[in-house]
Structures are given as structure tokens and as C-alpha cells.
């Protein structure tokens, strides 16, 4: 028995949860192109590994924009920087380095091409940039450009985390000068305008939590009475932690191209942002708020990614890291994305757990207290493999597995868990 905490049980040939049982014989015998297989793992885990690789490979997209990883079978040719980047850090940088490099370059070319061109409802005019409002609705914008308006992509800095990890793991393909030039361009053009010198924090959505799409299309991760601009003007813990990492990566990249004095400046900026997060986004009990709103008020709720990234990016360490995670539950359905949820029955980000977020949160717990939890992590991911494919999210109220199949970052999270457990030599 790998993990036994009923109703969630992970055995050699089955996973049992509140929904029932998935047995080895229920799962397809998929044969991915990548040759790496697990060692010392159970038959069920070995089968899930091959399904995960096959799901990942099914997301390779080639269009006029280039070759890149898509986000899941329901998303088609859409370009999502965050899905690509998180999946790369989870293990795709080591399994599929060439496709990952192409994927990151596609995201950068797309960002350069579109700039601040947005759909008609997505101008955030409180941010002083050259907004270019089109007459397209957001769905038509997505259909035409294969990505969303920048105001729905204000966690774009995540690519820097991924590119450093990619080049560190694969020195033979490392293009440090390209990363330096592109990193400078992105900070100057896209990121710095969202920085508020008054408190040292960056504005922008919580990473991956979609903002409202105008008056008629409300997301589920922010107060329903908010406007689109209200969502963009928050200072989210998760996204600010990504900026800490991005600034540190710029320091590393600067060193790689021989600019040591500049590297020191980037590191100083990263440390200043760490301190700003500690001062302005933590409560007296040591936990992180989900965000600070545009009026300067801390959110009542916490969020799993903000908490996880506060630990993983070294904003808090030692006992402070333990305190940041304290009383945030890991259940048999996963980790609640928000704590507490918003008082509405609507789902997608609200009332849900996301397996890739579960994995980041469990990694943060492991970093904070030194206790391995890979068996629990594997069990939570295994239960999301229904119908022979890894899925997108879990309804926290019913524990039902929902959303897109072939989900890139869920499959990649399984890869990461197998690596941490020692079953995959990555």
C-alpha cells in the first residue's frame, strides 16, 4: 500500500476514493513516444506514467505561430504561457526540452506581436501603457489571436522561472543572451508599468485565476461586484511571488552574459519585493492574504498558490514557512483553491481544487517541514485520471473530477511527483 487514508487509498493496482475505484485494468495501455519509464514503481503507477506522457504528447500543437504545448484537449491551438511554464518546471523541461524552448519562444513572439492590444472590455486605463482597444469581444479576440488579452495574462512573468529551469537542465540549448534581451524587453514593456512604488508590489491578477470578462461574464475567483479593472489592479500574493522569482532569474541571466553588476541590482530588487510581500500581504498570524485590493485592503481569504509560492520562492522560511501553511487543509479531494471559498455556488476557480495547485502546495509543505508527501500527492493525482486521461479540476463539494481531459499541467504534475518520489530519473 502506497497511501492509505480512507476514502483515498492508493494501492499497487488501484486507487480508491469517494467516487469509487479505478483499477489498473480500467486504464488504457498507452505507449508514448518518450522512452523513459519508471523504476521501482507499482504497475498502476507505471501505467499512469505512460498515460501522463501520452497526454503531454497529445498537446503538441503546430500552427503558423510555431510548435508549442497546448493546455489540454479542450483548448486546441490556444497559447497559454502559464500552462506551458508551470508544466516545464514540473518536468517537461527535462523530458521535452526542444519543444519547451520552442513553446517559450512562441509565447514571447506572441506577446511582442500583440503588445497591449486587447478586446473591447479589457482596457485597464489606470495602468499607464499604450492600450490598443479593438472592437472584438474576448471570444473573438481569442479566436483570432489564439490567446487572451494581456489583462487576462498579467502573470506573464512566469516564463522566466521556466526558461531558467530549462537552460539549467539543458546547457546545450541554453540561449542566455536571448533570455537576457527578452527579459529586459518584458520588464520594461510589460511588467514595470504594473509596479507600484508606494508599497513595492506589482499589480495584476492572481496567477491563473481568470478575471471578469466584462459585465456579462464574471469569473469565479474575485468578488462578483467587481469590475474587470478591479481584478487587474489587485496585488496578488501568488503573482508577486512569481515576480520575486523573475527578478532572481534576471540576476542569474545577467551573470550568464557577464553583467555581474547588473545581476546584483536585480537581486536587490528581488529582496526588496520579498520584504514588501512580507510587510503588505501577510497577516499578524503569519499567513498570506490572497491579495490586497485596489483600495489597499487585504482579502479575507487565503489562496493555495499564494501560500505555496510564498514558501517556494523563499519569501518566508523556517518557522515562518510553517506558519504560512498552518491550518490550510489537504483533503481527499485535494487542496481548496481558496480558503474560504467565495459565497456563491458557481464553480471553476471557486469551490474547486486543481491538481497542479495541489502539487505546488504539497511541495511547499515538504519544503516547510521536511516531511515527504509524494505518496499522498500521487494518490490525489491518480484519482483525477478518469476515462484514461488526466483532468483539469475537482469540484470540492462533490469531489467529482471535472474539466478538460489530456490536461497538460495535471499530467506534468504527475511527472514531478514521480521524480520527487525517486521513480523517475529526471
Beta strands, then each sheet from edge to edge (+ up, - down):
strand 1: 3-5
strand 2: 8-10
strand 3: 14-17
strand 4: 20-23
strand 5: 60-63
strand 6: 66-69
strand 7: 117-118
strand 8: 132-133
strand 9: 195-196
strand 10: 201-202
strand 11: 235-236
strand 12: 291-292
strand 13: 302-303
strand 14: 338-339
strand 15: 352-353
strand 16: 385-386
strand 17: 389-390
strand 18: 393-395
strand 19: 401-402
sheet 1: 1+ 2- 3+ 4-
sheet 2: 5+ 6-
sheet 3: 7+ 8+
sheet 4: 9+ 10-
sheet 5: 11+ 12-
sheet 6: 13+ 14-
sheet 7: 15+ 18- 19+
sheet 8: 16+ 17-
end
